[in-house]
Amino acid sequence: MRKLIVLMQTTLDGRISQADGLFWQPFAWGEEETAYVNETYARADTWAMSRRLYEVVVPYWEQVAAGTTSDTEVLESPASLEFARIVGSMRKLVLSHSLADDPATRREVRSGDAVAHLQELKQQDGADVIASFGPGTLGPLADVPGLIDEYLLIIHPAVLASGPRLFDHVTHDLAFTLASARIFDSGAAIMRYRALDRADPRHQAARATARDQALVHP
């Protein structure tokens, strides 16, 4: 079975964007961080995402790959050019009611039950699957035991007064084990967590500890 990895950028307080949908500034990101994340993308062959994220991210990197962007800084970045190449080669599975398939860019569109689509995707042959969704879509996915295998969270040194939080719509407790951590001079930290099944004794222990702490510190 393929591995499903949620990959998202967040602030220290768990927000994925400002209230207007734009990233915060300054944005702690550069050559070293991009090269590190490229390793995860290179081990995957599919990127599942929401329509909104697709429209913000993928066309830009298609322009980078084609050399048609006016952003000269990114065109001079080997890691960014490599990321553009990787994204171009990946199958992009987009959850949308308005977009259509585009074989030329390897875009496939699905609508309806996101859980069912990702469960089907995991059963297919292939490499890892990266998933990037906002809280409205991620919540129901995270609530399904065993669906998401890992979370790769890129945590930025910023706090926002408003904006959507990544786990806003989760309705069940989640527990993780730390698989790896990397801290960069920019202040960003990239944390890889493995999701624990709710039947795992470590998950039960974590819930018991949280309950005990709540009793001691009401």
PyMOL commands that place a pseudoatom at each C-alpha (Angstrom):
pseudoatom trace, name=CA, resn=MET, resi=1, chain=A, elem=C, hetatm=0, pos=[0.000, 0.000, 0.000]
pseudoatom trace, name=CA, resn=ARG, resi=2, chain=A, elem=C, hetatm=0, pos=[1.243, 3.477, -0.840]
pseudoatom trace, name=CA, resn=LYS, resi=3, chain=A, elem=C, hetatm=0, pos=[2.151, 5.967, 1.862]
pseudoatom trace, name=CA, resn=LEU, resi=4, chain=A, elem=C, hetatm=0, pos=[-0.017, 9.095, 2.172]
pseudoatom trace, name=CA, resn=ILE, resi=5, chain=A, elem=C, hetatm=0, pos=[1.896, 12.122, 3.480]
pseudoatom trace, name=CA, resn=VAL, resi=6, chain=A, elem=C, hetatm=0, pos=[0.218, 15.412, 4.367]
pseudoatom trace, name=CA, resn=LEU, resi=7, chain=A, elem=C, hetatm=0, pos=[2.635, 18.254, 3.594]
pseudoatom trace, name=CA, resn=MET, resi=8, chain=A, elem=C, hetatm=0, pos=[1.739, 21.788, 4.643]
pseudoatom trace, name=CA, resn=GLN, resi=9, chain=A, elem=C, hetatm=0, pos=[3.384, 25.042, 5.716]
pseudoatom trace, name=CA, resn=THR, resi=10, chain=A, elem=C, hetatm=0, pos=[2.140, 26.568, 8.971]
pseudoatom trace, name=CA, resn=THR, resi=11, chain=A, elem=C, hetatm=0, pos=[2.925, 29.321, 11.437]
pseudoatom trace, name=CA, resn=LEU, resi=12, chain=A, elem=C, hetatm=0, pos=[3.824, 28.671, 15.071]
pseudoatom trace, name=CA, resn=ASP, resi=13, chain=A, elem=C, hetatm=0, pos=[0.130, 28.942, 15.940]
pseudoatom trace, name=CA, resn=GLY, resi=14, chain=A, elem=C, hetatm=0, pos=[-0.871, 26.482, 13.225]
pseudoatom trace, name=CA, resn=ARG, resi=15, chain=A, elem=C, hetatm=0, pos=[-2.264, 28.885, 10.626]
pseudoatom trace, name=CA, resn=ILE, resi=16, chain=A, elem=C, hetatm=0, pos=[-1.753, 28.046, 6.960]
pseudoatom trace, name=CA, resn=SER, resi=17, chain=A, elem=C, hetatm=0, pos=[-2.352, 31.553, 5.601]
pseudoatom trace, name=CA, resn=GLN, resi=18, chain=A, elem=C, hetatm=0, pos=[-3.577, 34.998, 6.481]
pseudoatom trace, name=CA, resn=ALA, resi=19, chain=A, elem=C, hetatm=0, pos=[-7.315, 35.664, 6.467]
pseudoatom trace, name=CA, resn=ASP, resi=20, chain=A, elem=C, hetatm=0, pos=[-7.048, 36.813, 2.809]
pseudoatom trace, name=CA, resn=GLY, resi=21, chain=A, elem=C, hetatm=0, pos=[-5.477, 33.494, 1.788]
pseudoatom trace, name=CA, resn=LEU, resi=22, chain=A, elem=C, hetatm=0, pos=[-1.978, 34.913, 1.252]
pseudoatom trace, name=CA, resn=PHE, resi=23, chain=A, elem=C, hetatm=0, pos=[1.221, 33.785, 2.957]
pseudoatom trace, name=CA, resn=TRP, resi=24, chain=A, elem=C, hetatm=0, pos=[2.718, 35.806, 5.771]
pseudoatom trace, name=CA, resn=GLN, resi=25, chain=A, elem=C, hetatm=0, pos=[5.824, 37.973, 5.393]
pseudoatom trace, name=CA, resn=PRO, resi=26, chain=A, elem=C, hetatm=0, pos=[8.708, 37.666, 5.895]
pseudoatom trace, name=CA, resn=PHE, resi=27, chain=A, elem=C, hetatm=0, pos=[8.529, 34.082, 4.630]
pseudoatom trace, name=CA, resn=ALA, resi=28, chain=A, elem=C, hetatm=0, pos=[11.380, 31.980, 5.995]
pseudoatom trace, name=CA, resn=TRP, resi=29, chain=A, elem=C, hetatm=0, pos=[12.202, 29.973, 2.894]
pseudoatom trace, name=CA, resn=GLY, resi=30, chain=A, elem=C, hetatm=0, pos=[15.214, 29.605, 0.641]
pseudoatom trace, name=CA, resn=GLU, resi=31, chain=A, elem=C, hetatm=0, pos=[17.572, 27.296, -1.220]
pseudoatom trace, name=CA, resn=GLU, resi=32, chain=A, elem=C, hetatm=0, pos=[18.397, 24.996, 1.693]
pseudoatom trace, name=CA, resn=GLU, resi=33, chain=A, elem=C, hetatm=0, pos=[14.776, 24.500, 2.758]
pseudoatom trace, name=CA, resn=THR, resi=34, chain=A, elem=C, hetatm=0, pos=[13.623, 23.871, -0.812]
pseudoatom trace, name=CA, resn=ALA, resi=35, chain=A, elem=C, hetatm=0, pos=[16.344, 21.285, -1.434]
pseudoatom trace, name=CA, resn=TYR, resi=36, chain=A, elem=C, hetatm=0, pos=[15.393, 19.453, 1.756]
pseudoatom trace, name=CA, resn=VAL, resi=37, chain=A, elem=C, hetatm=0, pos=[11.678, 19.267, 0.893]
pseudoatom trace, name=CA, resn=ASN, resi=38, chain=A, elem=C, hetatm=0, pos=[12.533, 18.222, -2.679]
pseudoatom trace, name=CA, resn=GLU, resi=39, chain=A, elem=C, hetatm=0, pos=[13.694, 14.892, -1.246]
pseudoatom trace, name=CA, resn=THR, resi=40, chain=A, elem=C, hetatm=0, pos=[10.142, 14.109, -0.096]
pseudoatom trace, name=CA, resn=TYR, resi=41, chain=A, elem=C, hetatm=0, pos=[8.600, 15.159, -3.405]
pseudoatom trace, name=CA, resn=ALA, resi=42, chain=A, elem=C, hetatm=0, pos=[11.143, 13.061, -5.308]
pseudoatom trace, name=CA, resn=ARG, resi=43, chain=A, elem=C, hetatm=0, pos=[9.973, 9.933, -3.460]
pseudoatom trace, name=CA, resn=ALA, resi=44, chain=A, elem=C, hetatm=0, pos=[6.367, 10.580, -4.534]
pseudoatom trace, name=CA, resn=ASP, resi=45, chain=A, elem=C, hetatm=0, pos=[4.658, 10.359, -7.888]
pseudoatom trace, name=CA, resn=THR, resi=46, chain=A, elem=C, hetatm=0, pos=[1.286, 11.920, -7.016]
pseudoatom trace, name=CA, resn=TRP, resi=47, chain=A, elem=C, hetatm=0, pos=[0.260, 15.197, -5.390]
pseudoatom trace, name=CA, resn=ALA, resi=48, chain=A, elem=C, hetatm=0, pos=[-3.352, 15.349, -4.179]
pseudoatom trace, name=CA, resn=MET, resi=49, chain=A, elem=C, hetatm=0, pos=[-4.638, 18.835, -3.391]
pseudoatom trace, name=CA, resn=SER, resi=50, chain=A, elem=C, hetatm=0, pos=[-7.566, 21.193, -3.236]
pseudoatom trace, name=CA, resn=ARG, resi=51, chain=A, elem=C, hetatm=0, pos=[-8.560, 23.305, -6.228]
pseudoatom trace, name=CA, resn=ARG, resi=52, chain=A, elem=C, hetatm=0, pos=[-7.611, 26.523, -4.464]
pseudoatom trace, name=CA, resn=LEU, resi=53, chain=A, elem=C, hetatm=0, pos=[-4.134, 25.313, -3.588]
pseudoatom trace, name=CA, resn=TYR, resi=54, chain=A, elem=C, hetatm=0, pos=[-3.678, 23.941, -7.099]
pseudoatom trace, name=CA, resn=GLU, resi=55, chain=A, elem=C, hetatm=0, pos=[-4.560, 27.262, -8.716]
pseudoatom trace, name=CA, resn=VAL, resi=56, chain=A, elem=C, hetatm=0, pos=[-2.215, 29.197, -6.431]
pseudoatom trace, name=CA, resn=VAL, resi=57, chain=A, elem=C, hetatm=0, pos=[0.760, 26.840, -6.621]
pseudoatom trace, name=CA, resn=VAL, resi=58, chain=A, elem=C, hetatm=0, pos=[0.944, 24.652, -9.714]
pseudoatom trace, name=CA, resn=PRO, resi=59, chain=A, elem=C, hetatm=0, pos=[0.584, 27.176, -12.602]
pseudoatom trace, name=CA, resn=TYR, resi=60, chain=A, elem=C, hetatm=0, pos=[3.380, 29.266, -11.067]
pseudoatom trace, name=CA, resn=TRP, resi=61, chain=A, elem=C, hetatm=0, pos=[5.762, 26.294, -10.999]
pseudoatom trace, name=CA, resn=GLU, resi=62, chain=A, elem=C, hetatm=0, pos=[4.770, 25.341, -14.527]
pseudoatom trace, name=CA, resn=GLN, resi=63, chain=A, elem=C, hetatm=0, pos=[5.941, 28.807, -15.583]
pseudoatom trace, name=CA, resn=VAL, resi=64, chain=A, elem=C, hetatm=0, pos=[9.193, 28.293, -13.678]
pseudoatom trace, name=CA, resn=ALA, resi=65, chain=A, elem=C, hetatm=0, pos=[9.752, 24.963, -15.432]
pseudoatom trace, name=CA, resn=ALA, resi=66, chain=A, elem=C, hetatm=0, pos=[9.089, 26.607, -18.811]
pseudoatom trace, name=CA, resn=GLY, resi=67, chain=A, elem=C, hetatm=0, pos=[11.351, 29.553, -17.985]
pseudoatom trace, name=CA, resn=THR, resi=68, chain=A, elem=C, hetatm=0, pos=[8.530, 32.015, -18.627]
pseudoatom trace, name=CA, resn=THR, resi=69, chain=A, elem=C, hetatm=0, pos=[8.194, 33.488, -15.132]
pseudoatom trace, name=CA, resn=SER, resi=70, chain=A, elem=C, hetatm=0, pos=[9.359, 37.050, -14.511]
pseudoatom trace, name=CA, resn=ASP, resi=71, chain=A, elem=C, hetatm=0, pos=[10.743, 35.960, -11.121]
pseudoatom trace, name=CA, resn=THR, resi=72, chain=A, elem=C, hetatm=0, pos=[14.450, 35.983, -11.947]
pseudoatom trace, name=CA, resn=GLU, resi=73, chain=A, elem=C, hetatm=0, pos=[15.442, 35.000, -8.417]
pseudoatom trace, name=CA, resn=VAL, resi=74, chain=A, elem=C, hetatm=0, pos=[13.679, 31.646, -8.614]
pseudoatom trace, name=CA, resn=LEU, resi=75, chain=A, elem=C, hetatm=0, pos=[15.155, 31.002, -12.073]
pseudoatom trace, name=CA, resn=GLU, resi=76, chain=A, elem=C, hetatm=0, pos=[18.616, 31.352, -10.518]
pseudoatom trace, name=CA, resn=SER, resi=77, chain=A, elem=C, hetatm=0, pos=[17.850, 28.840, -7.761]
pseudoatom trace, name=CA, resn=PRO, resi=78, chain=A, elem=C, hetatm=0, pos=[18.924, 25.247, -8.575]
pseudoatom trace, name=CA, resn=ALA, resi=79, chain=A, elem=C, hetatm=0, pos=[16.667, 23.834, -5.850]
pseudoatom trace, name=CA, resn=SER, resi=80, chain=A, elem=C, hetatm=0, pos=[13.655, 25.772, -7.145]
pseudoatom trace, name=CA, resn=LEU, resi=81, chain=A, elem=C, hetatm=0, pos=[14.288, 24.629, -10.713]
pseudoatom trace, name=CA, resn=GLU, resi=82, chain=A, elem=C, hetatm=0, pos=[14.522, 21.053, -9.461]
pseudoatom trace, name=CA, resn=PHE, resi=83, chain=A, elem=C, hetatm=0, pos=[11.238, 21.455, -7.575]
pseudoatom trace, name=CA, resn=ALA, resi=84, chain=A, elem=C, hetatm=0, pos=[9.580, 22.775, -10.731]
pseudoatom trace, name=CA, resn=ARG, resi=85, chain=A, elem=C, hetatm=0, pos=[10.857, 19.750, -12.660]
pseudoatom trace, name=CA, resn=ILE, resi=86, chain=A, elem=C, hetatm=0, pos=[9.572, 17.329, -10.007]
pseudoatom trace, name=CA, resn=VAL, resi=87, chain=A, elem=C, hetatm=0, pos=[6.137, 18.948, -9.865]
pseudoatom trace, name=CA, resn=GLY, resi=88, chain=A, elem=C, hetatm=0, pos=[5.886, 18.834, -13.650]
pseudoatom trace, name=CA, resn=SER, resi=89, chain=A, elem=C, hetatm=0, pos=[6.512, 15.105, -13.649]
pseudoatom trace, name=CA, resn=MET, resi=90, chain=A, elem=C, hetatm=0, pos=[3.978, 14.330, -10.912]
pseudoatom trace, name=CA, resn=ARG, resi=91, chain=A, elem=C, hetatm=0, pos=[0.379, 13.279, -11.298]
pseudoatom trace, name=CA, resn=LYS, resi=92, chain=A, elem=C, hetatm=0, pos=[-1.746, 16.085, -9.822]
pseudoatom trace, name=CA, resn=LEU, resi=93, chain=A, elem=C, hetatm=0, pos=[-5.032, 14.845, -8.365]
pseudoatom trace, name=CA, resn=VAL, resi=94, chain=A, elem=C, hetatm=0, pos=[-7.237, 17.881, -7.721]
pseudoatom trace, name=CA, resn=LEU, resi=95, chain=A, elem=C, hetatm=0, pos=[-10.462, 17.846, -5.728]
pseudoatom trace, name=CA, resn=SER, resi=96, chain=A, elem=C, hetatm=0, pos=[-12.737, 20.217, -7.625]
pseudoatom trace, name=CA, resn=HIS, resi=97, chain=A, elem=C, hetatm=0, pos=[-16.245, 20.665, -9.013]
pseudoatom trace, name=CA, resn=SER, resi=98, chain=A, elem=C, hetatm=0, pos=[-15.169, 23.194, -11.656]
pseudoatom trace, name=CA, resn=LEU, resi=99, chain=A, elem=C, hetatm=0, pos=[-11.830, 22.113, -13.149]
pseudoatom trace, name=CA, resn=ALA, resi=100, chain=A, elem=C, hetatm=0, pos=[-11.411, 19.461, -15.837]
pseudoatom trace, name=CA, resn=ASP, resi=101, chain=A, elem=C, hetatm=0, pos=[-8.746, 16.864, -16.519]
pseudoatom trace, name=CA, resn=ASP, resi=102, chain=A, elem=C, hetatm=0, pos=[-5.689, 18.079, -18.412]
pseudoatom trace, name=CA, resn=PRO, resi=103, chain=A, elem=C, hetatm=0, pos=[-3.532, 15.164, -19.634]
pseudoatom trace, name=CA, resn=ALA, resi=104, chain=A, elem=C, hetatm=0, pos=[-0.859, 17.560, -20.934]
pseudoatom trace, name=CA, resn=THR, resi=105, chain=A, elem=C, hetatm=0, pos=[-0.036, 18.698, -17.392]
pseudoatom trace, name=CA, resn=ARG, resi=106, chain=A, elem=C, hetatm=0, pos=[-0.951, 15.378, -15.718]
pseudoatom trace, name=CA, resn=ARG, resi=107, chain=A, elem=C, hetatm=0, pos=[-3.902, 16.983, -13.927]
pseudoatom trace, name=CA, resn=GLU, resi=108, chain=A, elem=C, hetatm=0, pos=[-6.712, 14.633, -12.909]
pseudoatom trace, name=CA, resn=VAL, resi=109, chain=A, elem=C, hetatm=0, pos=[-9.852, 16.025, -11.283]
pseudoatom trace, name=CA, resn=ARG, resi=110, chain=A, elem=C, hetatm=0, pos=[-12.082, 14.279, -8.755]
pseudoatom trace, name=CA, resn=SER, resi=111, chain=A, elem=C, hetatm=0, pos=[-15.233, 15.449, -7.031]
pseudoatom trace, name=CA, resn=GLY, resi=112, chain=A, elem=C, hetatm=0, pos=[-17.329, 13.979, -4.262]
pseudoatom trace, name=CA, resn=ASP, resi=113, chain=A, elem=C, hetatm=0, pos=[-16.016, 11.850, -1.393]
pseudoatom trace, name=CA, resn=ALA, resi=114, chain=A, elem=C, hetatm=0, pos=[-12.393, 12.878, -0.724]
pseudoatom trace, name=CA, resn=VAL, resi=115, chain=A, elem=C, hetatm=0, pos=[-11.885, 9.992, 1.707]
pseudoatom trace, name=CA, resn=ALA, resi=116, chain=A, elem=C, hetatm=0, pos=[-12.938, 7.428, -0.895]
pseudoatom trace, name=CA, resn=HIS, resi=117, chain=A, elem=C, hetatm=0, pos=[-10.706, 8.999, -3.569]
pseudoatom trace, name=CA, resn=LEU, resi=118, chain=A, elem=C, hetatm=0, pos=[-7.636, 8.906, -1.321]
pseudoatom trace, name=CA, resn=GLN, resi=119, chain=A, elem=C, hetatm=0, pos=[-8.344, 5.385, -0.099]
pseudoatom trace, name=CA, resn=GLU, resi=120, chain=A, elem=C, hetatm=0, pos=[-8.520, 4.270, -3.723]
pseudoatom trace, name=CA, resn=LEU, resi=121, chain=A, elem=C, hetatm=0, pos=[-5.310, 6.145, -4.486]
pseudoatom trace, name=CA, resn=LYS, resi=122, chain=A, elem=C, hetatm=0, pos=[-3.470, 4.388, -1.650]
pseudoatom trace, name=CA, resn=GLN, resi=123, chain=A, elem=C, hetatm=0, pos=[-4.478, 0.989, -3.030]
pseudoatom trace, name=CA, resn=GLN, resi=124, chain=A, elem=C, hetatm=0, pos=[-3.004, 1.713, -6.460]
pseudoatom trace, name=CA, resn=ASP, resi=125, chain=A, elem=C, hetatm=0, pos=[0.531, 0.772, -7.437]
pseudoatom trace, name=CA, resn=GLY, resi=126, chain=A, elem=C, hetatm=0, pos=[3.073, 3.557, -7.266]
pseudoatom trace, name=CA, resn=ALA, resi=127, chain=A, elem=C, hetatm=0, pos=[5.277, 5.678, -5.058]
pseudoatom trace, name=CA, resn=ASP, resi=128, chain=A, elem=C, hetatm=0, pos=[4.313, 7.910, -2.128]
pseudoatom trace, name=CA, resn=VAL, resi=129, chain=A, elem=C, hetatm=0, pos=[1.340, 10.277, -2.337]
pseudoatom trace, name=CA, resn=ILE, resi=130, chain=A, elem=C, hetatm=0, pos=[1.674, 13.854, -1.049]
pseudoatom trace, name=CA, resn=ALA, resi=131, chain=A, elem=C, hetatm=0, pos=[-1.536, 15.546, 0.085]
pseudoatom trace, name=CA, resn=SER, resi=132, chain=A, elem=C, hetatm=0, pos=[-2.039, 19.277, 0.676]
pseudoatom trace, name=CA, resn=PHE, resi=133, chain=A, elem=C, hetatm=0, pos=[-5.430, 20.493, 1.867]
pseudoatom trace, name=CA, resn=GLY, resi=134, chain=A, elem=C, hetatm=0, pos=[-6.940, 23.252, 3.933]
pseudoatom trace, name=CA, resn=PRO, resi=135, chain=A, elem=C, hetatm=0, pos=[-8.704, 22.514, 7.221]
pseudoatom trace, name=CA, resn=GLY, resi=136, chain=A, elem=C, hetatm=0, pos=[-12.168, 21.974, 5.731]
pseudoatom trace, name=CA, resn=THR, resi=137, chain=A, elem=C, hetatm=0, pos=[-10.933, 19.021, 3.668]
pseudoatom trace, name=CA, resn=LEU, resi=138, chain=A, elem=C, hetatm=0, pos=[-8.165, 17.811, 5.972]
pseudoatom trace, name=CA, resn=GLY, resi=139, chain=A, elem=C, hetatm=0, pos=[-10.410, 17.444, 9.038]
pseudoatom trace, name=CA, resn=PRO, resi=140, chain=A, elem=C, hetatm=0, pos=[-12.529, 14.550, 7.713]
pseudoatom trace, name=CA, resn=LEU, resi=141, chain=A, elem=C, hetatm=0, pos=[-9.419, 12.910, 6.234]
pseudoatom trace, name=CA, resn=ALA, resi=142, chain=A, elem=C, hetatm=0, pos=[-7.476, 13.096, 9.493]
pseudoatom trace, name=CA, resn=ASP, resi=143, chain=A, elem=C, hetatm=0, pos=[-10.436, 11.601, 11.342]
pseudoatom trace, name=CA, resn=VAL, resi=144, chain=A, elem=C, hetatm=0, pos=[-10.246, 8.354, 9.324]
pseudoatom trace, name=CA, resn=PRO, resi=145, chain=A, elem=C, hetatm=0, pos=[-7.973, 5.856, 11.140]
pseudoatom trace, name=CA, resn=GLY, resi=146, chain=A, elem=C, hetatm=0, pos=[-5.056, 4.693, 9.026]
pseudoatom trace, name=CA, resn=LEU, resi=147, chain=A, elem=C, hetatm=0, pos=[-5.707, 6.950, 6.033]
pseudoatom trace, name=CA, resn=ILE, resi=148, chain=A, elem=C, hetatm=0, pos=[-2.892, 9.449, 6.614]
pseudoatom trace, name=CA, resn=ASP, resi=149, chain=A, elem=C, hetatm=0, pos=[0.470, 7.849, 7.361]
pseudoatom trace, name=CA, resn=GLU, resi=150, chain=A, elem=C, hetatm=0, pos=[2.662, 10.897, 7.958]
pseudoatom trace, name=CA, resn=TYR, resi=151, chain=A, elem=C, hetatm=0, pos=[2.504, 14.651, 8.402]
pseudoatom trace, name=CA, resn=LEU, resi=152, chain=A, elem=C, hetatm=0, pos=[5.412, 16.729, 7.109]
pseudoatom trace, name=CA, resn=LEU, resi=153, chain=A, elem=C, hetatm=0, pos=[4.855, 20.140, 8.674]
pseudoatom trace, name=CA, resn=ILE, resi=154, chain=A, elem=C, hetatm=0, pos=[6.985, 23.135, 7.723]
pseudoatom trace, name=CA, resn=ILE, resi=155, chain=A, elem=C, hetatm=0, pos=[6.695, 25.429, 10.728]
pseudoatom trace, name=CA, resn=HIS, resi=156, chain=A, elem=C, hetatm=0, pos=[7.560, 29.094, 10.258]
pseudoatom trace, name=CA, resn=PRO, resi=157, chain=A, elem=C, hetatm=0, pos=[8.706, 31.614, 12.905]
pseudoatom trace, name=CA, resn=ALA, resi=158, chain=A, elem=C, hetatm=0, pos=[5.537, 33.682, 12.725]
pseudoatom trace, name=CA, resn=VAL, resi=159, chain=A, elem=C, hetatm=0, pos=[2.237, 34.082, 14.556]
pseudoatom trace, name=CA, resn=LEU, resi=160, chain=A, elem=C, hetatm=0, pos=[-0.866, 35.403, 12.803]
pseudoatom trace, name=CA, resn=ALA, resi=161, chain=A, elem=C, hetatm=0, pos=[-3.782, 37.131, 14.478]
pseudoatom trace, name=CA, resn=SER, resi=162, chain=A, elem=C, hetatm=0, pos=[-6.233, 35.575, 12.018]
pseudoatom trace, name=CA, resn=GLY, resi=163, chain=A, elem=C, hetatm=0, pos=[-6.441, 32.979, 9.288]
pseudoatom trace, name=CA, resn=PRO, resi=164, chain=A, elem=C, hetatm=0, pos=[-7.400, 29.309, 8.983]
pseudoatom trace, name=CA, resn=ARG, resi=165, chain=A, elem=C, hetatm=0, pos=[-5.673, 26.795, 11.243]
pseudoatom trace, name=CA, resn=LEU, resi=166, chain=A, elem=C, hetatm=0, pos=[-4.597, 23.485, 9.737]
pseudoatom trace, name=CA, resn=PHE, resi=167, chain=A, elem=C, hetatm=0, pos=[-6.415, 21.273, 12.243]
pseudoatom trace, name=CA, resn=ASP, resi=168, chain=A, elem=C, hetatm=0, pos=[-9.498, 23.480, 12.773]
pseudoatom trace, name=CA, resn=HIS, resi=169, chain=A, elem=C, hetatm=0, pos=[-11.929, 20.801, 11.571]
pseudoatom trace, name=CA, resn=VAL, resi=170, chain=A, elem=C, hetatm=0, pos=[-10.481, 17.702, 13.243]
pseudoatom trace, name=CA, resn=THR, resi=171, chain=A, elem=C, hetatm=0, pos=[-13.093, 16.090, 15.501]
pseudoatom trace, name=CA, resn=HIS, resi=172, chain=A, elem=C, hetatm=0, pos=[-10.976, 13.300, 17.034]
pseudoatom trace, name=CA, resn=ASP, resi=173, chain=A, elem=C, hetatm=0, pos=[-7.768, 13.449, 19.039]
pseudoatom trace, name=CA, resn=LEU, resi=174, chain=A, elem=C, hetatm=0, pos=[-4.623, 12.709, 17.013]
pseudoatom trace, name=CA, resn=ALA, resi=175, chain=A, elem=C, hetatm=0, pos=[-1.339, 11.330, 18.306]
pseudoatom trace, name=CA, resn=PHE, resi=176, chain=A, elem=C, hetatm=0, pos=[2.011, 11.088, 16.539]
pseudoatom trace, name=CA, resn=THR, resi=177, chain=A, elem=C, hetatm=0, pos=[5.568, 9.880, 16.890]
pseudoatom trace, name=CA, resn=LEU, resi=178, chain=A, elem=C, hetatm=0, pos=[8.397, 12.109, 15.702]
pseudoatom trace, name=CA, resn=ALA, resi=179, chain=A, elem=C, hetatm=0, pos=[10.168, 10.546, 12.718]
pseudoatom trace, name=CA, resn=SER, resi=180, chain=A, elem=C, hetatm=0, pos=[12.596, 13.376, 11.941]
pseudoatom trace, name=CA, resn=ALA, resi=181, chain=A, elem=C, hetatm=0, pos=[13.220, 17.060, 12.583]
pseudoatom trace, name=CA, resn=ARG, resi=182, chain=A, elem=C, hetatm=0, pos=[15.336, 19.657, 10.814]
pseudoatom trace, name=CA, resn=ILE, resi=183, chain=A, elem=C, hetatm=0, pos=[15.824, 23.245, 11.934]
pseudoatom trace, name=CA, resn=PHE, resi=184, chain=A, elem=C, hetatm=0, pos=[17.150, 25.857, 9.507]
pseudoatom trace, name=CA, resn=ASP, resi=185, chain=A, elem=C, hetatm=0, pos=[19.028, 29.101, 10.048]
pseudoatom trace, name=CA, resn=SER, resi=186, chain=A, elem=C, hetatm=0, pos=[16.018, 30.955, 8.630]
pseudoatom trace, name=CA, resn=GLY, resi=187, chain=A, elem=C, hetatm=0, pos=[14.051, 29.905, 11.714]
pseudoatom trace, name=CA, resn=ALA, resi=188, chain=A, elem=C, hetatm=0, pos=[11.883, 27.381, 9.876]
pseudoatom trace, name=CA, resn=ALA, resi=189, chain=A, elem=C, hetatm=0, pos=[11.578, 23.855, 11.270]
pseudoatom trace, name=CA, resn=ILE, resi=190, chain=A, elem=C, hetatm=0, pos=[10.526, 20.858, 9.201]
pseudoatom trace, name=CA, resn=MET, resi=191, chain=A, elem=C, hetatm=0, pos=[8.963, 18.160, 11.356]
pseudoatom trace, name=CA, resn=ARG, resi=192, chain=A, elem=C, hetatm=0, pos=[7.969, 14.707, 10.123]
pseudoatom trace, name=CA, resn=TYR, resi=193, chain=A, elem=C, hetatm=0, pos=[5.404, 12.917, 12.300]
pseudoatom trace, name=CA, resn=ARG, resi=194, chain=A, elem=C, hetatm=0, pos=[4.026, 9.400, 11.912]
pseudoatom trace, name=CA, resn=ALA, resi=195, chain=A, elem=C, hetatm=0, pos=[0.355, 9.056, 12.761]
pseudoatom trace, name=CA, resn=LEU, resi=196, chain=A, elem=C, hetatm=0, pos=[-0.549, 6.576, 15.511]
pseudoatom trace, name=CA, resn=ASP, resi=197, chain=A, elem=C, hetatm=0, pos=[-3.615, 4.405, 15.181]
pseudoatom trace, name=CA, resn=ARG, resi=198, chain=A, elem=C, hetatm=0, pos=[-6.170, 5.045, 17.909]
pseudoatom trace, name=CA, resn=ALA, resi=199, chain=A, elem=C, hetatm=0, pos=[-5.789, 1.418, 19.039]
pseudoatom trace, name=CA, resn=ASP, resi=200, chain=A, elem=C, hetatm=0, pos=[-2.047, 1.905, 19.530]
pseudoatom trace, name=CA, resn=PRO, resi=201, chain=A, elem=C, hetatm=0, pos=[-1.172, 1.821, 23.261]
pseudoatom trace, name=CA, resn=ARG, resi=202, chain=A, elem=C, hetatm=0, pos=[0.942, 4.954, 22.785]
pseudoatom trace, name=CA, resn=HIS, resi=203, chain=A, elem=C, hetatm=0, pos=[-2.138, 6.826, 21.586]
pseudoatom trace, name=CA, resn=GLN, resi=204, chain=A, elem=C, hetatm=0, pos=[-4.104, 5.643, 24.593]
pseudoatom trace, name=CA, resn=ALA, resi=205, chain=A, elem=C, hetatm=0, pos=[-1.264, 6.675, 26.900]
pseudoatom trace, name=CA, resn=ALA, resi=206, chain=A, elem=C, hetatm=0, pos=[-1.145, 10.140, 25.352]
pseudoatom trace, name=CA, resn=ARG, resi=207, chain=A, elem=C, hetatm=0, pos=[-4.886, 10.599, 25.876]
pseudoatom trace, name=CA, resn=ALA, resi=208, chain=A, elem=C, hetatm=0, pos=[-4.605, 9.419, 29.472]
pseudoatom trace, name=CA, resn=THR, resi=209, chain=A, elem=C, hetatm=0, pos=[-1.746, 11.864, 30.135]
pseudoatom trace, name=CA, resn=ALA, resi=210, chain=A, elem=C, hetatm=0, pos=[-3.727, 14.753, 28.638]
pseudoatom trace, name=CA, resn=ARG, resi=211, chain=A, elem=C, hetatm=0, pos=[-6.753, 13.819, 30.752]
pseudoatom trace, name=CA, resn=ASP, resi=212, chain=A, elem=C, hetatm=0, pos=[-4.668, 13.660, 33.929]
pseudoatom trace, name=CA, resn=GLN, resi=213, chain=A, elem=C, hetatm=0, pos=[-3.081, 17.019, 33.186]
pseudoatom trace, name=CA, resn=ALA, resi=214, chain=A, elem=C, hetatm=0, pos=[-6.513, 18.567, 32.656]
pseudoatom trace, name=CA, resn=LEU, resi=215, chain=A, elem=C, hetatm=0, pos=[-7.574, 17.303, 36.067]
pseudoatom trace, name=CA, resn=VAL, resi=216, chain=A, elem=C, hetatm=0, pos=[-4.494, 18.752, 37.735]
pseudoatom trace, name=CA, resn=HIS, resi=217, chain=A, elem=C, hetatm=0, pos=[-4.681, 22.065, 35.838]
pseudoatom trace, name=CA, resn=PRO, resi=218, chain=A, elem=C, hetatm=0, pos=[-8.385, 22.797, 35.278]
for i in range(1, 218): cmd.bond("trace and resi %d" % i, "trace and resi %d" % (i + 1))
show_as sticks, trace
zoom trace
